[in-house]
Amino acid sequence: MSLPSPWRADFPAFAAFGRDCQTYLDSAATAQKPQAVLDALLGYYAGGAANVHRAQHAPGERATLAFEGARAKVAAWLKADSASQIVFTRGATESLNLLAYGLEHLFAAGEQIAVSALEHHANLLPWQQLAQRRGLELLVLPLDAAGDIDLEQAERLIGPRTRLLAVSQLSNVLGRWQPLEALLTLARARGALSVVDGAQGAVHGRHDLQALACDFYVFSAHKLYGPDGLGVLYGRPQALGRLRHWQFGGEMVQQADYHEAHFRPAPLGFEAGTPAIGAAIAFGAALDYLEGLDGEAVAAHEAALHARLLAGLRAFDGLHLLSEPHTALASFVVEGVHNADLSQLLAEQGVAVRAGQHCAMPLLRRLGLPGALRVSLGLYSEGDDLERFFAALHHALALLR
């Protein structure tokens, strides 16, 4: 069963990978880019780059219209009420750090921030450091046997002193959708703000953020087939209104004198300096490209590939999945084999997977593992990619055992 991707030809990288005999199975780390994104980047720079919001000349007006048009496309993709709810950052990591600094004034010593045991460092360390700065208690919500946030434990732990809940939508290690609806309902009942790390979740399926009803949602463009260096922070208007400014400079200021200044509200108030203009415009092109695809066909293709991946991995003796993943990826270890050695042998055969702790050291430690291998898929992945991976894995294990 070859499971060809009808969209693979839209991604020029695969022609280059083919010439170099490379198989790319690391899309959870970063996705390849369709030709539409490359065309948009070249079109912006070749057509005359200019700064946004600050010039009356034609190049500046064109850049501003395209940049703000991209913001509107992101808002539509997320089903936000308004483009003013979309703040552009330099990545999901910066979005989360923005929140940790911008909300700091709301916390008093002895209050609590709740995160889960499966969080990526980007959704752990900013809150950990905030807790240390303000004398807060950092609650770590445990997982159940399946690898999901334990709702019974969460209901017990999240209480009247909890001021913020920060959780991932889809684990980058376990590949499991987390029970967001119940967790967000619990946070609202306790009067806590909610932050959802959508870095993985945004890639797989369209999410209605009005229906999700979180206070903040963050993700990065480069995982959603867009350019790197661009992140998105979505916020409900009431929640954005509680943020304090954290970076200062051009454009975000309304009035400035030598001894005082007044700043713009979101979104421009949180986009100090020259933003990633070309990246934002190209990300708008990525969303246009994705809008033009049959979403059900994409989901069916990814589901078939994922089932094939899991079935193939289960055929290897001594191989253990870290969880029963729902979509997109699979993380595993092999008895008696170090993940770095196995990854190196796969790379020598032209197969790109990810090995290590996946920016989730506390989770791997709780699992009692020094690291794991992760295979991850994109809409351009094909069954032949998996067959080459399985063959390379068989050869590598034969050498290591």
C-alpha positions in Angstrom: 0.0 0.0 0.0 1.9 3.0 -1.3 -0.4 5.8 0.1 0.8 8.5 -2.2 0.3 12.1 -1.3 -1.5 14.1 -4.0 0.0 17.3 -2.5 3.7 16.3 -2.4 4.5 17.9 -5.7 3.5 21.3 -4.2 6.6 21.1 -1.9 9.9 21.6 -3.8 12.0 20.3 -1.0 11.0 16.7 -1.9 12.6 17.0 -5.3 15.8 18.0 -3.5 15.4 15.2 -0.9 14.9 12.7 -3.8 18.1 13.8 -5.5 19.9 13.3 -2.2 18.2 10.0 -1.3 16.7 11.6 1.9 13.5 10.6 3.6 12.0 13.3 5.8 10.0 12.2 8.8 10.5 15.1 11.2 7.6 17.3 10.4 6.7 17.9 14.1 10.0 19.7 14.4 9.4 21.8 11.3 7.3 21.4 8.2 8.4 21.8 4.6 7.0 24.7 2.6 4.8 24.7 -0.4 5.7 26.6 -3.5 3.1 29.2 -2.7 5.0 30.2 0.4 8.3 30.5 -1.5 6.6 32.6 -4.2 5.2 34.9 -1.6 8.5 35.4 0.1 10.3 36.1 -3.2 7.4 38.3 -4.3 7.7 40.5 -1.2 11.4 41.0 -1.3 11.8 41.1 -5.1 8.9 43.5 -5.4 10.4 46.0 -3.0 10.6 45.5 0.7 9.4 48.3 3.0 8.5 48.8 6.6 4.9 48.6 7.8 2.6 51.2 9.4 5.1 54.0 9.1 5.3 55.3 5.6 3.0 57.1 3.1 4.9 55.9 0.1 3.6 53.2 -2.2 6.0 50.4 -1.1 5.2 51.0 2.5 1.4 51.0 1.8 1.7 47.7 -0.1 3.7 46.1 2.7 1.2 47.3 5.3 -1.8 46.0 3.4 -0.2 42.6 2.8 1.0 42.4 6.4 -2.4 43.3 7.9 -4.0 41.0 5.3 -2.0 38.2 6.7 -3.3 39.0 10.2 -6.8 38.9 8.9 -6.2 35.5 7.3 -4.9 34.1 10.6 -7.9 35.4 12.4 -10.2 33.8 9.9 -8.3 30.5 10.1 -8.8 30.5 13.9 -12.4 31.8 13.6 -11.5 34.7 15.9 -13.9 37.6 16.2 -11.4 40.1 15.0 -8.0 40.5 13.5 -7.1 42.7 16.5 -7.0 39.5 18.6 -3.9 38.3 16.6 -0.5 39.4 17.8 2.5 38.4 15.6 5.6 37.3 17.6 8.8 35.5 16.6 7.5 32.0 17.5 5.3 30.1 20.0 8.1 30.3 22.5 8.2 34.1 22.4 4.4 34.2 22.6 4.5 32.2 25.8 7.3 34.4 27.3 5.2 37.5 26.3 2.4 36.1 28.4 4.6 35.2 31.4 5.9 38.7 31.5 2.8 40.5 30.4 0.6 38.8 33.1 3.1 38.9 35.9 1.5 41.9 37.6 -1.7 39.8 38.2 0.1 37.3 40.5 0.7 37.6 44.3 3.0 35.4 46.4 1.3 32.1 47.4 -0.9 31.9 44.3 -0.7 29.1 41.8 0.1 28.3 38.2 -1.0 24.9 36.8 0.8 23.2 34.0 0.8 19.5 33.0 3.5 16.9 33.2 3.8 16.6 29.4 4.6 20.2 28.6 7.2 21.3 26.1 9.9 23.4 27.7 8.4 26.4 26.0 5.2 26.0 28.0 7.0 25.1 31.2 10.0 27.3 31.7 8.4 30.7 31.3 5.8 29.7 34.0 8.5 28.1 36.2 10.6 31.3 36.1 7.5 33.5 36.8 6.7 31.3 39.8 10.3 31.8 41.1 10.1 35.6 40.5 6.8 36.1 42.3 6.9 33.4 45.0 4.2 31.3 43.3 3.4 27.6 43.6 3.8 25.7 40.3 1.3 22.8 40.2 2.2 19.9 37.8 -0.9 18.1 36.7 -0.2 14.3 36.5 -1.0 12.1 33.6 -3.2 9.0 33.5 -2.0 5.6 32.2 -2.9 6.6 28.6 -0.8 9.7 28.7 -3.6 12.2 29.1 -3.9 14.9 31.8 -5.7 13.1 34.7 -9.0 15.0 35.0 -9.8 13.7 38.5 -6.4 14.8 39.8 -6.7 18.1 37.9 -10.1 18.8 39.6 -8.5 18.1 43.0 -5.4 20.2 42.4 -6.8 23.3 40.6 -8.4 25.4 43.3 -9.2 28.9 44.4 -5.6 29.9 44.6 -4.9 28.8 40.9 -4.7 31.9 38.8 -3.6 30.4 35.5 -3.7 27.0 33.6 -1.2 26.5 30.8 -1.5 23.2 28.8 -0.7 21.7 25.4 -3.5 20.8 23.0 -1.5 18.0 21.4 1.6 16.5 23.0 4.7 16.7 20.9 6.0 13.5 22.5 3.0 11.4 23.2 0.9 12.5 20.2 -2.3 12.6 22.2 -5.0 15.2 22.1 -5.5 16.5 25.6 -9.0 16.9 27.2 -9.0 20.6 26.7 -12.8 21.2 27.0 -13.0 19.7 30.5 -9.8 21.5 31.6 -10.8 24.9 30.3 -14.2 24.5 31.9 -12.5 23.7 35.2 -10.2 26.8 34.8 -13.1 29.1 34.2 -15.0 27.7 37.2 -12.0 28.5 39.4 -11.6 32.0 37.9 -8.2 31.1 36.3 -6.8 32.4 33.0 -6.1 29.7 30.4 -3.3 29.4 28.0 -3.2 26.7 25.3 0.0 25.7 23.5 -1.3 24.9 20.0 2.2 24.4 18.4 1.3 20.8 17.4 -2.5 21.0 17.6 -2.8 23.9 15.1 -1.2 21.7 12.4 -3.8 18.9 12.5 -7.3 20.1 12.0 -9.1 23.5 12.1 -9.9 24.8 15.6 -12.7 27.2 16.4 -11.2 29.4 19.1 -14.5 31.0 19.9 -15.9 27.6 20.7 -12.7 26.5 22.5 -13.1 29.6 24.7 -9.5 29.7 26.0 -8.1 33.1 27.0 -4.9 32.7 25.0 -3.7 30.3 22.2 -0.2 30.2 20.7 1.5 28.5 17.8 4.3 28.9 15.3 4.1 29.4 11.5 6.9 27.1 10.6 5.1 23.9 11.8 2.0 24.9 9.8 3.8 24.9 6.5 4.8 28.5 6.8 8.2 30.3 7.2 10.2 30.3 10.4 10.7 33.3 12.6 6.9 34.0 13.0 4.6 33.1 15.8 1.0 33.8 16.6 -0.6 34.8 19.9 -4.4 34.8 20.0 -6.2 36.4 22.9 -9.7 37.1 23.9 -10.2 40.9 24.1 -10.7 40.9 27.9 -7.6 38.8 28.3 -5.4 40.9 26.0 -6.5 44.0 27.9 -4.9 42.6 31.0 -1.5 42.2 29.4 1.3 44.7 30.3 3.8 45.6 27.6 7.0 43.7 27.8 9.2 45.0 24.9 9.6 48.6 24.1 10.6 50.5 21.0 9.2 51.8 17.7 5.6 51.4 16.5 4.2 50.1 19.8 4.3 53.6 21.3 1.5 56.2 21.0 3.2 59.2 22.7 6.7 59.4 24.1 8.7 62.0 25.9 12.0 61.7 27.7 10.4 60.8 31.0 7.2 59.0 30.1 5.4 57.2 27.3 2.0 55.8 26.5 1.6 52.6 24.5 -0.8 51.1 22.0 -3.1 48.3 22.9 -3.0 44.9 21.2 -2.0 43.9 18.6 0.5 46.7 17.7 1.4 47.4 21.3 3.0 44.0 21.5 4.8 44.2 18.2 7.7 46.4 19.1 10.2 47.2 16.3 10.1 46.0 12.8 8.1 42.7 12.6 8.8 39.7 10.4 7.0 41.3 7.5 8.0 38.8 4.8 7.3 35.9 7.0 3.8 37.1 7.9 3.0 37.7 4.2 4.3 34.2 3.3 2.3 32.7 6.2 -0.8 34.2 4.8 0.1 32.4 1.5 0.5 29.2 3.5 -3.0 29.6 4.9 -4.4 30.4 1.5 -2.8 27.2 0.2 -4.3 25.1 3.1 -7.7 26.7 2.6 -7.6 25.4 -1.0 -7.1 21.8 0.1 -9.8 19.3 0.9 -9.5 19.1 4.6 -11.3 15.8 4.9 -8.9 14.3 2.3 -5.9 15.6 4.2 -7.2 14.1 7.5 -7.9 10.8 5.8 -4.5 10.6 4.3 -2.7 11.4 7.5 -4.9 8.9 9.4 -4.0 6.1 7.0 -0.4 6.9 7.1 -0.4 7.0 10.9 -2.1 3.7 11.1 0.5 2.2 8.8 3.3 3.7 10.9 1.9 2.2 14.2 1.4 -1.2 12.6 4.9 -1.2 11.2 6.5 -0.2 14.5 4.6 -2.9 16.4 6.1 -5.5 14.2 9.6 -4.9 15.6 10.6 -7.1 18.6 11.6 -5.1 21.7 10.2 -1.8 20.4 7.9 0.0 22.8 5.7 3.0 22.0 5.6 5.7 24.7 1.9 6.0 24.3 -1.0 5.1 21.9 -0.7 8.3 19.8 -3.8 9.8 18.3 -2.3 11.4 15.2 0.7 12.6 13.3 3.6 11.0 15.2 4.9 8.1 17.2 7.6 8.1 19.9 9.3 4.9 20.8 12.3 3.2 22.4 14.0 -0.1 21.7 15.2 -2.4 24.4 19.0 -2.4 24.8 19.5 0.3 22.1 20.3 3.9 22.8 18.1 6.4 20.9 21.0 8.5 19.7 22.8 5.5 18.2 19.7 4.4 16.4 19.0 7.9 15.1 22.6 8.2 13.8 22.3 4.9 11.9 19.0 6.0 10.4 20.5 9.3 9.4 23.4 7.5 7.7 20.8 5.7 5.6 19.1 9.0 4.7 16.2 8.8 7.1 15.5 11.9 9.1 13.8 11.3 12.5 14.1 13.1 15.8 15.9 11.6 18.8 16.5 12.8 22.4 14.2 14.4 25.0 12.1 16.5 22.6 12.3 19.6 24.7 10.3 17.7 27.4 13.0 16.6 29.8 10.7 16.3 32.9 8.3 14.1 31.0 11.0 11.7 29.8 12.4 11.5 33.3 9.0 10.7 34.7 8.9 7.9 32.1 12.3 6.7 33.2 13.9 7.2 29.8 17.0 9.0 28.8 15.4 9.8 25.4 13.3 8.4 22.6 12.9 8.4 18.9 10.1 10.3 17.2 8.7 9.8 13.7 6.4 12.5 12.6 4.3 13.0 9.5 3.0 15.9 7.3 0.3 16.0 4.6 3.1 15.5 2.0 4.3 12.2 3.7 3.8 9.0 1.8 3.7 5.2 2.4 7.0 4.8 0.5 8.6 7.1 3.1 7.5 4.7 5.8 8.7 1.7 3.9 12.2 3.2 3.6 12.1 4.0 7.3 11.1 0.5 8.3 13.9 -1.0 6.1 16.4 1.4 7.6 15.2 0.6 11.1 15.6 -3.1 10.5 19.1 -2.7 9.2 20.1 -0.4 12.1 18.8 -2.8 14.7 20.6 -5.7 13.1 23.8 -3.8 13.5 23.2 -2.7 17.1 21.9 -5.9 18.5 
